[in-house]
């Protein structure tokens, strides 16, 4: 898939923009392995692929325990979408190839 590789993300949270690095490696079928590195640490996860859309979930513990649900669409060397931040609502996500 065109999403394979490394990405630089900006997640526009209520606490301000958070930068992160995302690595994507597709597996067979509709799955991929991912790593998200950011201020809240390093998070390894498995995600799903539907067309040009990636979705995955990460659990952070700092500054508080929170499950974040990401859905982004890849368009060439850019991606955009949203992150559901539990009780804090949705945040926009943008990114570009690293």
C-alpha positions in Angstrom: 0.0 0.0 0.0 1.0 3.6 -0.6 1.1 4.2 3.2 4.1 2.1 3.9 7.0 4.1 5.4 7.6 6.9 7.8 5.4 9.9 8.4 5.6 13.1 10.4 2.2 13.9 12.1 0.7 16.9 13.8 -2.3 16.1 16.1 -4.2 19.3 17.0 -5.3 18.5 20.5 -7.1 20.8 23.1 -3.6 21.2 24.7 -2.1 22.5 21.5 -0.4 20.8 18.5 1.4 17.5 19.3 4.0 16.3 16.9 4.6 12.6 16.4 6.3 10.2 14.0 4.4 7.3 12.5 5.9 4.2 10.9 3.6 1.9 8.8 4.3 -1.6 7.4 1.5 -3.3 5.7 0.9 -7.0 6.3 -1.2 -9.4 4.1 -4.8 -8.7 4.0 -6.3 -5.6 5.5 -3.9 -5.1 8.3 -0.7 -3.2 9.1 1.9 -2.9 11.9 2.5 0.6 13.2 4.7 2.5 15.6 3.7 6.0 16.9 6.5 8.0 18.6 5.6 11.2 20.3 5.6 13.2 23.6 3.6 10.4 25.2 6.2 7.8 24.4 6.4 5.0 21.9 3.3 2.9 21.0 3.3 -0.2 18.9 0.0 -1.3 17.5 -1.8 -3.2 14.7 -4.2 -1.3 12.5 -6.7 -1.8 9.7 -6.7 -0.7 6.0 -9.8 0.1 4.0 -8.9 1.5 0.6 -6.7 4.5 1.3 -7.9 4.8 4.9 -5.9 3.6 7.9 -7.4 3.2 11.4 -5.8 2.2 14.7 -6.0 2.6 18.4 -3.3 3.6 20.9 -3.4 3.8 24.7 -1.5 6.5 26.5 -0.9 6.9 30.2 0.6 10.4 30.3 -0.6 12.9 31.2 -3.6 10.6 31.9 -4.8 7.3 30.8 -6.6 7.7 27.5 -7.5 5.6 24.4 -7.0 7.4 21.2 -8.8 6.2 18.0 -7.1 7.3 14.8 -8.6 7.4 11.3 -6.5 8.9 8.5 -6.7 8.9 4.7 -3.5 8.7 2.6 -3.3 10.9 -0.5 0.2 10.6 -2.1 2.7 12.0 0.3 0.1 13.6 2.6 -2.4 12.2 5.1 -5.3 13.8 7.0 -8.0 12.7 9.3 -8.9 12.7 13.0 -8.1 11.3 16.4 -10.9 10.6 18.9 -9.6 11.7 22.3 -12.2 10.1 24.5 -14.1 12.7 26.6 -12.0 15.4 25.0 -13.6 15.0 21.6 -11.9 14.9 18.2 -8.6 16.4 17.0 -7.6 16.9 13.5 -4.5 14.9 12.2 -2.3 16.0 9.3 0.9 14.5 8.1 3.5 14.2 5.4 6.1 11.6 4.4 9.3 11.9 6.5 
